[in-house]
């Protein structure tokens, strides 16, 4: 099986990311109207957890989102009118490729660099949505506590709370996605919309699990980056759930880590039969594949010998609604792989 996986079909022939959203919007007509009604109703403050800490929120009107996962969650909930802008570092794929491209176009690109305090203050943000160590950072001086002191609300991805100091909160990555949607729904007064969206995502995941190949799970290695040492997915990030629900086994899923470095020798010993390439930044997935196939240490790894590579989009690998799209695509690939394997 060569590395022309099913997710290499031209985008014009792959309406998958759009169809579930379209179906959901049919079921939930008037998403924008629901948000507007909530705003007009003058909802009072609500208390929602933020990485294990009880925080009181008022309905935001000038939200700032960091990276695609944050913005996608807001757009999927029909909250575009409450989003002032977004920060999108160069590693992220173009927003024009997003299922919510029109929503991105209707709000402001505030920066193509990392999130910082000055940017948020200048934007007059009343909510910042980001992850811990992905947006929020002690080193860069933008943390929920600092923003609290400035009177700016903040929301952290539940999946990233795993290593947040002081208020640990550990859930499976997909459960973190569902939790975020439900919490954002409460903050913005659109809980019914959030519940319906989560129910739709859960049903799509269940459908994938029901179709997973029988037999032993396929050992899978995710290659993010790195030449001296590979950077990969531990057991606390969305690709671990993507791999597991599709019928595979993340060879580093037993690591109590999010994104982490390992040794090439450990990859070789794990004998992965499939390698997922996380596609982002200025280094194309094809270059990463070329590196792996030309690496002497990886020469005998089954996935490299058979050229079993699957390309996962960056925004399908970080916490966000596109995790479900990535799962469905990888599951199709793995079913095809399983048929050849047997």
C-alpha positions as CSV (number, residue, x, y, z in Angstrom):
1,X,0.0,0.0,0.0
2,X,1.7,3.2,-1.1
3,X,1.4,6.6,0.5
4,X,-1.3,7.9,-1.8
5,X,-3.9,7.4,1.0
6,X,-7.5,8.1,0.7
7,X,-7.1,11.6,2.2
8,X,-5.1,12.5,-0.9
9,X,-8.3,12.7,-2.9
10,X,-8.6,16.3,-4.2
11,X,-10.6,18.5,-1.8
12,X,-13.2,19.3,-4.5
13,X,-14.1,15.6,-4.3
14,X,-14.1,15.4,-0.5
15,X,-17.1,17.1,0.9
16,X,-16.9,15.1,4.1
17,X,-15.9,18.0,6.5
18,X,-18.9,20.0,5.2
19,X,-21.6,17.4,5.2
20,X,-21.9,16.7,8.9
21,X,-22.0,20.4,9.6
22,X,-24.6,21.0,7.0
23,X,-26.7,18.2,8.4
24,X,-26.4,19.6,11.9
25,X,-27.4,23.1,10.8
26,X,-30.5,21.6,9.1
27,X,-31.4,20.0,12.4
28,X,-30.6,23.1,14.3
29,X,-31.9,25.9,12.0
30,X,-31.4,29.4,13.3
31,X,-28.1,28.8,15.1
32,X,-27.2,32.5,14.7
33,X,-30.7,33.6,15.8
34,X,-30.3,31.4,18.9
35,X,-27.1,33.2,19.8
36,X,-28.6,36.6,19.2
37,X,-31.6,35.8,21.3
38,X,-29.4,34.7,24.1
39,X,-27.5,38.0,23.9
40,X,-30.6,40.0,23.8
41,X,-32.0,38.2,26.8
42,X,-29.2,39.7,28.9
43,X,-28.1,36.4,30.4
44,X,-26.4,36.9,33.7
45,X,-23.1,35.5,34.7
46,X,-22.5,31.7,34.6
47,X,-20.0,29.6,36.5
48,X,-18.0,27.2,34.4
49,X,-14.9,25.2,35.1
50,X,-11.5,26.3,33.7
51,X,-9.0,23.5,34.2
52,X,-10.6,22.5,37.5
53,X,-11.2,26.0,38.8
54,X,-14.7,27.5,39.1
55,X,-14.8,30.7,37.0
56,X,-17.6,33.2,36.6
57,X,-18.2,34.3,33.0
58,X,-20.3,37.0,31.4
59,X,-21.4,36.7,27.8
60,X,-18.4,37.7,25.6
61,X,-18.8,40.0,22.6
62,X,-15.2,40.4,21.5
63,X,-13.6,36.9,21.7
64,X,-10.1,36.3,20.5
65,X,-9.2,32.8,19.4
66,X,-5.7,31.3,19.1
67,X,-5.1,28.7,16.4
68,X,-7.7,26.8,14.3
69,X,-8.9,24.6,17.1
70,X,-10.1,27.5,19.2
71,X,-11.7,29.4,16.4
72,X,-13.4,26.3,15.0
73,X,-15.0,25.5,18.3
74,X,-16.6,29.0,18.4
75,X,-17.6,28.9,14.7
76,X,-19.1,25.4,15.0
77,X,-21.3,26.7,17.8
78,X,-22.6,29.5,15.6
79,X,-20.8,32.2,17.6
80,X,-19.1,34.1,14.8
81,X,-20.8,37.4,15.7
82,X,-19.2,37.2,19.1
83,X,-15.7,36.7,17.7
84,X,-13.6,39.8,17.2
85,X,-10.6,38.1,15.6
86,X,-8.1,35.3,15.7
87,X,-4.3,34.7,15.9
88,X,-2.9,32.1,13.5
89,X,0.8,31.2,13.6
90,X,2.5,30.1,10.4
91,X,2.3,26.4,11.3
92,X,-1.4,26.4,10.8
93,X,-2.7,25.5,7.3
94,X,-4.5,28.3,5.4
95,X,-7.9,29.2,6.9
96,X,-9.3,29.1,3.3
97,X,-9.1,25.3,3.6
98,X,-11.3,25.3,6.7
99,X,-14.9,24.1,6.7
100,X,-15.5,27.5,8.3
101,X,-13.6,29.6,5.8
102,X,-16.5,32.1,5.5
103,X,-16.5,32.6,9.2
104,X,-12.8,33.3,9.2
105,X,-13.2,35.8,6.4
106,X,-15.8,37.7,8.4
107,X,-13.6,38.3,11.5
108,X,-10.2,39.9,11.8
109,X,-6.8,38.2,11.5
110,X,-5.0,39.9,14.5
111,X,-1.6,38.3,14.1
112,X,0.2,35.5,12.3
113,X,2.6,35.1,15.3
114,X,2.2,33.8,18.8
115,X,-0.4,35.0,21.2
116,X,0.7,37.8,23.5
117,X,-0.8,40.1,26.2
118,X,-0.3,43.4,24.2
119,X,-2.2,42.0,21.2
120,X,-5.1,40.9,23.4
121,X,-5.3,44.3,25.2
122,X,-5.1,46.2,22.0
123,X,-7.9,44.1,20.5
124,X,-10.1,45.0,23.6
125,X,-10.8,41.3,23.9
126,X,-13.3,40.2,26.5
127,X,-12.5,36.5,26.1
128,X,-9.3,34.7,25.0
129,X,-9.7,31.0,23.9
130,X,-6.5,29.0,23.7
131,X,-4.7,26.0,25.2
132,X,-2.1,25.8,28.0
133,X,1.3,26.0,26.4
134,X,-0.4,26.5,23.1
135,X,-1.3,30.2,23.3
136,X,-1.2,30.7,27.1
137,X,2.3,30.6,28.4
138,X,4.2,31.6,31.6
139,X,7.3,32.3,29.5
140,X,5.5,34.8,27.3
141,X,3.6,36.4,30.1
142,X,0.1,35.6,29.0
143,X,-1.7,33.3,31.5
144,X,-5.3,33.1,32.7
145,X,-4.3,34.6,36.0
146,X,-2.6,37.6,34.3
147,X,-5.7,38.1,32.1
148,X,-7.9,37.8,35.2
149,X,-6.0,40.7,36.7
150,X,-6.6,42.7,33.5
151,X,-10.4,42.0,33.6
152,X,-10.2,39.8,30.5
153,X,-11.9,36.4,30.6
154,X,-10.1,33.3,29.4
155,X,-11.0,29.8,28.4
156,X,-8.5,26.9,28.2
157,X,-8.9,23.7,26.1
158,X,-9.8,21.0,28.6
159,X,-7.4,18.6,26.7
160,X,-4.5,20.9,27.6
161,X,-5.4,21.0,31.3
162,X,-3.5,17.7,31.7
163,X,-0.3,19.6,32.4
164,X,-1.7,22.9,33.7
165,X,-0.1,23.7,37.0
166,X,-2.3,24.0,40.1
167,X,-5.6,22.8,38.6
168,X,-5.0,19.5,36.8
169,X,-8.0,18.1,34.9
170,X,-7.5,14.8,33.0
171,X,-10.0,13.6,30.4
172,X,-9.7,11.6,27.2
173,X,-8.9,13.9,24.3
174,X,-12.3,13.5,22.5
175,X,-14.1,14.0,25.9
176,X,-12.1,17.2,26.2
177,X,-13.5,18.4,22.9
178,X,-17.1,17.6,24.0
179,X,-16.5,19.3,27.3
180,X,-15.2,22.4,25.7
181,X,-18.2,22.7,23.4
182,X,-20.6,22.2,26.4
183,X,-18.7,24.8,28.5
184,X,-18.5,27.3,25.7
185,X,-22.2,26.7,25.1
186,X,-22.9,27.6,28.7
187,X,-20.7,30.7,28.6
188,X,-22.4,32.0,25.5
189,X,-25.9,30.9,26.4
190,X,-26.3,28.3,23.6
191,X,-26.2,25.1,25.6
192,X,-28.8,23.4,23.5
193,X,-26.8,24.1,20.4
194,X,-23.7,22.6,22.1
195,X,-25.5,19.5,23.3
196,X,-26.8,18.8,19.8
197,X,-23.4,19.3,18.3
198,X,-21.8,17.0,20.8
199,X,-24.5,14.4,20.2
200,X,-23.8,14.5,16.5
201,X,-20.0,14.1,17.0
202,X,-20.5,11.2,19.5
203,X,-22.8,9.4,16.9
204,X,-20.2,9.9,14.2
205,X,-17.5,8.5,16.5
206,X,-19.7,5.5,17.4
207,X,-20.3,4.8,13.8
208,X,-16.5,4.6,13.2
209,X,-15.9,2.3,16.2
210,X,-18.6,0.0,14.9
211,X,-16.8,-0.4,11.6
212,X,-13.3,-0.8,13.0
213,X,-11.4,-3.7,11.6
214,X,-11.5,-7.0,13.5
215,X,-8.4,-8.6,14.9
216,X,-5.4,-7.1,16.7
217,X,-5.1,-3.3,16.6
218,X,-2.8,-2.0,13.9
219,X,0.4,-0.5,15.5
220,X,0.6,3.2,14.5
221,X,3.3,5.8,15.0
222,X,2.6,9.5,14.6
223,X,5.5,11.5,13.2
224,X,5.2,15.2,14.0
225,X,8.7,16.4,13.3
226,X,12.3,16.0,14.4
227,X,15.4,14.4,12.9
228,X,17.7,13.7,15.9
229,X,14.7,12.7,17.9
230,X,11.1,12.3,16.6
231,X,8.4,14.4,18.1
232,X,5.2,12.3,18.5
233,X,1.8,12.0,20.2
234,X,1.6,10.5,23.7
235,X,-1.7,9.3,25.2
236,X,-3.1,12.7,26.1
237,X,-3.7,14.3,22.7
238,X,-6.4,13.8,20.0
239,X,-4.4,11.6,17.6
240,X,-4.4,8.9,20.4
241,X,-8.2,8.8,20.3
242,X,-8.2,9.0,16.5
243,X,-5.9,6.0,16.3
244,X,-7.7,4.0,18.9
245,X,-11.3,4.6,17.7
246,X,-10.3,3.7,14.2
247,X,-9.0,0.3,15.2
248,X,-5.3,1.1,15.6
249,X,-2.9,1.3,18.6
250,X,-0.7,4.3,19.2
251,X,2.7,2.8,19.8
252,X,3.4,5.6,22.3
253,X,-0.1,5.8,23.8
254,X,1.1,4.5,27.1
255,X,3.2,7.6,27.6
256,X,1.5,9.9,30.1
257,X,2.3,12.9,27.9
258,X,0.7,15.2,25.3
259,X,3.2,15.9,22.5
260,X,6.6,14.5,23.4
261,X,10.1,13.4,22.1
262,X,11.1,9.8,21.9
263,X,14.1,7.9,20.5
264,X,14.3,6.5,17.0
265,X,15.3,3.1,18.6
266,X,12.0,3.1,20.4
267,X,10.1,3.6,17.2
268,X,12.0,0.8,15.5
269,X,11.3,-1.6,18.4
270,X,7.6,-0.8,18.3
271,X,7.4,-2.0,14.6
272,X,4.6,0.3,13.5
273,X,2.7,-0.9,10.4
274,X,1.3,2.5,9.7
275,X,2.9,6.0,10.2
276,X,0.7,9.1,10.5
277,X,2.4,12.2,9.2
278,X,1.1,15.4,10.9
279,X,1.0,18.0,8.1
280,X,1.7,21.6,8.9
281,X,4.2,24.5,8.7
282,X,6.7,25.1,6.0
283,X,7.8,21.5,5.7
284,X,5.4,19.5,3.5
285,X,4.3,16.0,4.5
286,X,6.1,14.7,1.4
287,X,9.4,15.9,2.8
288,X,8.7,14.2,6.1
289,X,7.9,11.0,4.2
290,X,11.1,11.3,2.1
291,X,13.1,11.7,5.3
292,X,11.6,8.6,6.9
293,X,12.1,6.5,3.7
294,X,15.7,7.5,3.4
295,X,16.6,7.1,7.1
296,X,18.9,4.0,7.6
297,X,17.6,3.4,11.1
298,X,14.0,3.2,9.8
299,X,14.8,1.1,6.8
300,X,13.3,-2.2,8.3
301,X,10.3,-0.7,10.0
302,X,7.2,-2.3,8.4
303,X,5.4,0.9,7.7
304,X,8.4,2.3,5.8
305,X,9.1,-1.0,3.9
306,X,5.5,-1.0,2.7
307,X,5.2,2.8,2.5
308,X,2.1,2.9,4.6
309,X,1.8,6.6,5.3
310,X,-1.3,8.5,6.2
311,X,-1.3,12.4,6.2
312,X,-3.3,14.0,9.0
313,X,-4.0,17.7,8.7
314,X,-2.7,19.8,11.6
315,X,-6.2,21.0,12.6
316,X,-7.4,17.4,12.6
317,X,-4.7,16.6,15.1
318,X,-5.1,19.4,17.7
319,X,-8.2,19.8,19.9
320,X,-11.1,20.9,17.7
321,X,-14.2,19.9,15.7
322,X,-12.0,18.7,12.9
323,X,-10.8,15.8,15.1
324,X,-13.9,14.0,14.0
325,X,-13.2,14.6,10.3
326,X,-9.7,13.3,10.8
327,X,-11.0,10.2,12.6
328,X,-13.4,9.4,9.8
329,X,-10.7,9.8,7.2
330,X,-8.1,7.7,9.1
331,X,-10.7,5.0,9.8
332,X,-11.4,4.7,6.1
333,X,-7.7,4.3,5.4
334,X,-7.3,1.8,8.2
335,X,-10.2,-0.3,6.9
336,X,-8.6,-0.4,3.5
337,X,-5.3,-1.2,5.1
338,X,-6.9,-4.0,7.2
339,X,-8.4,-5.6,4.1
340,X,-5.0,-5.7,2.5
341,X,-3.4,-6.9,5.8
342,X,-5.8,-9.9,6.0
